[in-house]
Amino acid sequence: MQHSKIVGLGHYVPERIVTNAELSTNIDTNNEWIIERTGIEERRFIDPKTDTVANMAAKATHIALDRANLKVEDIDFIVFATITPDYFFPGSGVLLQRELGLESIGALDIRNACSGFIYALSTADAFIKTGMYKTILVIGAEIQSTALDLTTRGRNTAVIFGDGAGAAILQASDQQGILSTHLHSDGRFAEELYVKDPGSSRPHMERQPEQILDTSSFKVHMNGNLVFKHAIVRFHEVILEALEANKMKKEDIDLLIPHQANLRISNYIQQKMELAEDKVYNNIMRYGNTTAGSIPIAMSEAWEEGKIKEGNIVCLAAFGSGFTWASALIKW
């Protein structure tokens, strides 16, 4: 039976560093308040003149390909996870294909927000296991800074999000790599973390966008307390599900890489799982919540820092809008 292995990782974050102090010049907040509630010290924002979701993804891809000793032409298929595509349509997958100079190969877009990268990884894993493709590029990338309400009105979400892209190259292998993936959703809570517009089910387009004075429906709405309460439960459940499916125990995890949503959530899960501090990787302090980009960026950094080694058991876990949650267990 064919397995899929991650053979290359890469990430790209914009050069511009935005500190909590900088945000507090326009928002009624301060460094201590943001760190206490989120753990975030700074994040990266794009340069709108040069950066796009697709070209950030392309930069991450080239790094991943170099590390895998592969060429662009080796890619058979693209799975691109993002909720902030460069266009309303088409999706960013085809734009990345164009950035890479590829022709004809398929490109699939995944819109599962914070769980998007694991959903994309699971999709790519299934394609490889069926023998349909041999080398798949999996991307998680977001530009959120351009849609944030950087005023006191948007304080609860404006301080959280950042921009960036991560890439993973999956290849068919006779050796175990991705052991299992586990995907879940509960649409009853869809409106607890969402952006309402531009949606197609309302007559808001009777007015032209430039005539719409109230733009709040185009901003992120989040019921933070409810999201937190559900996240700490689902994170724990889906990690245990992955371990049980592979007849493993929490002691078998060499590194847990959670979606970087909130440092308090990560710390809670670490304590709940009774994992040592060096068994959980967090970089939310530097980048904020990059949604679909957070896990591949963190995984790429962890690998760079030597915290992922051959033979390690790595667990990925995410929870976010939808609600959706997911996990993946990987033997490196």
LINMODA-V60202 format. One record per backbone hydrogen bond with DSSP energy under -0.5 kcal/mol. CO is the residue of the C=O (numbers start at 1). NH is the residue of the N-H. Records with the same first field share a line. If there is no record, write none. Layout:
# LINMODA-V60202
CO=NH / NH
This chain:
# LINMODA-V60202
3=173
4=178
5=7 / 171
8=169
10=167
12=165
16=18 / 45
17=19
18=43
19=23
20=24
22=25
23=26 / 27
26=152
27=29
30=34
31=35
32=36
33=37
34=38 / 39 / 40
35=39
38=263
41=20
43=18
44=163
45=16
46=48
47=50 / 51
52=56
53=57
54=58
55=59
56=60
57=61
58=62
59=63
60=64
61=65
62=66
63=67
64=68
65=69 / 70
66=69
71=74
72=75
76=106
77=137
78=108
79=81 / 139
80=82 / 110
81=141
91=95
92=96
93=97
94=98
95=99
96=100
97=101 / 102
98=101
103=105
106=78
108=80
110=82
112=115
113=116
115=119
116=120
117=121
118=122
119=123
120=124
121=125
122=126
123=127
124=128
125=129
126=130
127=131 / 132 / 133
128=131
134=172
135=76 / 77
136=138 / 170
137=79
138=168
139=81
140=166
142=164
144=147 / 148
145=148
148=150
149=151
151=154
152=155
154=157 / 158
155=159
157=160 / 161
160=289
164=142
165=12
166=140
167=10
168=138 / 170
169=7 / 8
170=136
171=5
173=3
177=179 / 331
180=329
182=327
184=325
186=189
187=190
189=192
190=193
192=223
194=221
202=205
203=206
204=207
208=211 / 212
209=212
211=213
213=215
215=218
216=219
217=197
221=194
222=224
223=227
224=228
225=229
226=230
227=231
228=232
229=233
230=234
231=235
232=236
233=237
234=238
235=239
236=240
237=241
238=242
239=243
240=244
241=245
242=246
243=246 / 248
244=247
249=252
250=253
255=257 / 315
256=258 / 281
257=317
259=261
262=265 / 266
263=267
264=268
265=269
266=270
267=271
268=272
269=273
270=274 / 275
271=274
276=279
277=280
279=256
280=282
283=286 / 287
284=288
285=41 / 42
287=44
288=290
289=162
290=293
291=294
292=296
293=297
294=298
295=299
296=300
297=301
298=302
299=303
300=304
301=305
302=307 / 308
303=306
309=312
312=314 / 332
313=254 / 255
314=330
315=257
316=328
317=259
318=326
320=323 / 324
323=186
324=320
325=184
326=318
327=182
328=316
329=179 / 180
330=314 / 332
